[in-house]
Amino acid sequence: MGPGSRCRALSGPRLTGDTPTENPKAAIRDRALALGFDAVGFAPADQDHKPGERLIEFLNGGGHGDMGWLEARAEQRRAPRALWPEVKSVIVVGLNYGPENDPLEILSKPERGAISVYARGRDYHDVIKKKLRVLAREIHQQYEAEVKLFVDTAPVMEKPLAQSAGLGWQGKHTNLVSRQRGSWLFLGEIFTTLELREDTPETDHCGSCSRCLDICPTKAFPAPYRLDARRCISYLTIEHKGPIPHEFREAIGNRIFGCDDCLAVCPWNRFAKPRTAPELEPHIEKIWPRLGDLVMLDDTAFRDVFAGSSIKRLGRDRFIRNVLIAIGNSGDAGYRTKIFPLLDDQSPLVRGSAAWALKKLVNPSEFTKIRDSRLKSETDPEVLREWA
């Protein structure tokens, strides 16, 4: 059963509980927690129209940048019943991925690449889907209800649903905040035709705090509760497909996949506990990878190193682009010998990023000599702009 699929005649264990048919909500909650989820809530299929209106406003303003998938299915995304008319209830689950240590510590180590906390273990899509499939199958069997499950990739407004289900609220950084788990929750949903009494929605507890807005290196928040993705480091290093705009490159520092700054400074994190799901346990070299090693990865090696992680979906070329930006920001001219081979890389994106990194690390006269030589053979307009 894949995301968004219906469960029909599936085998597997049933929900546990004393009287699951008499109290399905309690039985479903208990089973979800037993499967390893850290939070469970129930939301109505009829959602407040305001989140959908804010989404359209966001899209009309172009704040989504390259994320055309947001715009392509915007109408379905506005409300659960716009996606599936038969849905009566939404079960929202949360999986804690809280870090054990300060995730911003890596920013003071320019020889290392900073990878967002969420991407340091196995791909969370796979981890949550596996658990959700079990729960959805059992709901279908026990209550003869239709179900569809979703994890991030479908047109579902997860954070407003999570707030309606009582899991948390959308903070000023637009991410979900929980009073029990801070800013570190993965989300997943089961849409079902089973009628379940909804939980009490969570209210906003941000108060006058603006830490998440103030720390943003690229000033990606034009106002509280509003994000301009085109300025967000997570967007620039993950979603954006082309060269990273020059105005943001130095601010990116050594962040090579995502950014945790606005999440990490949330004061509600003081109540958060480190993750417990063994599938999310990070691999040490993926937490603190050396830039000099990463920049040498070809496509095969990249796929091998990041097999099973969210990073693999980025692709080698965009990943090397990010590593080269970090190298350019390192101030270490010793990287020059590793940059030179990439000036001939098959990918224009890599060649252009290598040119920028080289310019940051060598003296102007040396760069001019290299540039003059390269301009004789380079034909890609984007790379030529980098050299210029």
N, C-alpha and C positions, 0 to 999 in steps of 0.2 A: 504494500500500500504506500503510495507516494504522497507528497504534500498535496492537499486539495482533493484527494481521491476519496470515494465513498467505500465504506466497509460493507461487504456482502459475503455471507457464508464463510467467514474466516474462523480458523480454529485457534485455540489457545486458552489459557486459564481465565476463569471468571473473576469478577470483582469479589473481594472478600468483605466481610462485615456480618453483623448479626442478622440484620434484615435489610439487605441492600435494595430490595424492590420497594420497601416502605419508606426508606430514607436515602434516595439515590445521591443526594448532594453530599451527605456525610460519608457515604461509602466511596464516592469518587474522590473526595478530598483525601481520605485516608490512603487510598490506593496510590494516588499521585505522590504523596509524601513517601510511601513505601518504595516507590520506584526511584526515588532519589531527588525529586524536585524539592526545593526549599520553600516555595510559596505557591499557594493555589487560591484562586478567586473565581467568582462567577459573575458575569456581566450580562445585561439584557441585550437582545439582538437589536432593539430599537435604541440607537445611540443619539446623544445630543448632536445637533447639526453644526454646532460651532467649530469642532475640530475639522470637519469637512470644508467649511468656509475658509478657515485659516490655511488649509492645504491649497485650495484654489488661489488664494491671495499670494501664497508663497510661490506657486508655479507661475502665475501671471507676472510676478516680479523677476522671474528668471533666476531665483536663488538656488535652484536645483542644479545649475550648470550642465554637465554632461549626462546627468542621470535621467535620460529620456524615458526610462522605464517608469519613473514616477508619474510623468505626464501621460504616458500611453494608456494607462488604466486608472486614471484619476477618478473617474466616475464610480468605478467598482470599489475603489479604495475609500470612498467617502463614508460608507456605512456597511455593516455586515450583510444586510439584506440586499444591498446593491450588488454584492458579489454572489450571494446564494439566497434567493428569495424564501426558501423553506426553513432557514435557520430560525430557531426559537431561543436558544441560549448559547453563550460563549463561555467556555472554560479557559481561563488564562493561567498558565503556569510560569514560575520563575525558577531559574537555576543560578545559584550564587557562584560568581567567579572572582570573588575578592582576592586581592594579592596578599602575600604574606609580609611583604616589605614595601617600602615607599617606592612606587613605580617611577617617580621622577628622579631618583638617585642616578640613574643611567645618564641623565642629561649632562652631568659633569664629567663624563668619560668620553671625550671626542673620538677616541680610537675605536669605540664600540657603536653599534647601531641600536637605537631604541625601537623596540617593537611593542605595540600596544598590548596591554595585559590580556585582552580577550583573544589574541591570536597566538599566545605562547604555548597553548596545549593543542589538543585535537580540534578539528573544525567543529565549532559548537553546533552548526546546523546538523551534522551527523549525530552528535551526542544527544541532542534534544529530540530529533526525529525518532531515534531508536526507542526512547522512553515513551514518546507520545503515541507511537504506533501500537505499543502494548496497551496503553490506557484506552485509546480509541477503539481498538478491537474488542476489548472487554465491555466497554459501554454499549457497543453495537450488539454484542451477544446477550448481555444481561438484560438490556432494556428494549431490545429490538428497535433501536433508534439509528437513524442515519447520522454519519459523522464525516467531517472533513478536518484535516489537520494542516496547520500552517506554521512555518518557522522562517520568518523574516523575508523570504524571497517572493511571497505572494502579495497581491494588493490588499494588505490589511494594515490598518492604522493601529499598530500594536500598543503604543504608549497610552493613547486615550482609552483603549479597551482595558489596559492594565489598571489605569486609574479608576475606571468605572467598577472594576472587580475588587478594588480595595488594596491592590498590591503596592501602590505608591502614587506619586504625582509627578507631572512633568515639571522639572525644575527650570530655573532661568537659563540653563544651558541646553534646554529642550530634551534632555535625557530623563529617564525615569529615576526618581529618588525614593528610597524606602527608609522609613524610620528605623527598621531593624537591620537593613543591609546596605545602607548608603546608596552609592551610584553603581553598584556591581551586580546587576541582575540580567541574565539572558532571558528572553521571553519566547513563549510558544503558545499556540491557541488550538483549541478544538471547537469547531462550530458543530452544533448538533440540533436535531429536531426534537430532542428531549427537553421538556420544559423544566427548568430549574430556577428556584428562587434566587434572585441576584443578591450579592453582598452589598454592603454600604460603601459607596465610593469614598476614596481617600480625598482629603482636602490639601490645599497647598500649605506647606510649612517652611517656605524659603524665607519669609519675613523680609528684613531689610538687607540681608546678606547679598553681596555681589562678588564673592571671591572667584566664582567660576567665570564671570565676565571679565574681571580685571586681569586674570592671569593669561588669557588667550594671547599667544604670541603674534597672531596675525589680525587681531581685532575682528573676529568673525561674527560678533554679536552686535548688530546695529542697535538693538534694544533688548531688554530682558525678555526672555521667552521667544526670541526671534534669532534665527541662524541664517547667515548668508553662506551657504555651502561652498561657494566659489572662493572663499577666503579661508576655509577650514582646512587644517593640515591633514586631518583624516581623509577628507574628500580629495585633496590635492595628491596625496601619496597612494590612494587606493582607487578611487573612482575616476579621477581625471586621466584621460588617455594620452594627452599630448605633452609637450614640454611644460614644465611647471613655470608659471609666470615669474619673471625676474624679481618682481617686487616682494615675493614671499620666500625666496630661496634662502636668504641668510637667516630669516626667522625660523625656518624649519630646523636648523641646527643639525643634530644627528638622528632625528626621527626618520626612520626608514619605512615604517609601516604603521600608520595611525598616530594618534596623539591622545595622551591621558590627562593632560594638564587640568582641564575643566572638571573632569571626574574626580581626580585625585585630591583636589583641594576642598571638596564639599565637606562641611563640618559634620554632616550626618554620617560620614564614614567612620566616625568614632564608635559607632554601634555595630559596624560591619565586622564579620568574622571571615577568616580565610576560607577559600573554597574547600569543599570536602569530596567532590566528585573526582575519583581517581583518573577519569578520562581527561580531565582538564589539567592534570599535573604537567607543568612545563618541562621542556628539555633545556638543560642549562645553556647549551650553545645557541638555542633559539631565543633565550632571554638576553644574553650578553654576547651576541656574535661580533667577531672582529671584522671591521670594514675591509681590511686588506685581504681577508679570505673570501668574503662575500662577493667582492667586485670581480673575482676571477671565475665565477660560476658561469658555465655555458648552460644551454637549455636543459640538457640531460642531467647535469649535476644539480641545477636548481630544482628540478622536479623530484630528484632523489632526496635532497636535503629537507625539502618542505612537504614531502608526501604526507597526506592526511591532515594537513593544517590549512587554515584559511588563507595563508600567504600564497599557497600554490595557485589559487585562482587568479592572482594578480598577473601572473606570467613573468617570464624572465626579464624581458626588455624593460618593462615599467619598474620592476624591482631594482635592476641595475641603475636605471635613471635615478631612483631615490638614493641608492648607495653612493652614487657619484656626487649628488648634491651634498650629502653628509661629508664625503671626503673633501669636497671643495671648502666646506665650512670648518674643517679640522685644523687648518693652518699648518699641516705637516707636509712639507715639500717632498718627504721621502716616498709619498704615494705616486710620484710622477712616473716611475718605471712601470707601475701597474695601470696607469691611465693611458700611456702611449699605445698599447695594443688595441685599446677600445676606440681609438681614433679611426680605426679601419673596420670597426664592427659592422656587421650586415645591417643592423638596425639604425636608421637615422636618429631615432630617439636617443639611443645610447651614444652615438657619435657626437651629437649636439651637447649632451650632458657632460661628456668627457672633455669637450672643448671648454665649457664653462669652468669645470673643476680645475683644469690645467691653468687657465687664466688666473684663478684665485691663488694658485700655489707657486707659480714661477714669476721671475721678475719680468717687467714689461718688455725689455729688449729680447729676451729669450722667447717670450710668447709671440712677439712680432715675427721673428724668424720662422717659427713653426707655423704660424698662421699663413704667412706668405707662401710657404711650401704647400700647405694643404689646400689653399684656394685654387691651385692649379688643377686638382683632380676632383674636388668635391662638387657635386651637382645638385644635391638636395637643398631646396630653398630655406627650410627651417635650420638646417645645419649651417648654411652660409650666414644666416642671421646671427647664429651663436658666435661664429668666428668674427663677425663684424662688430 
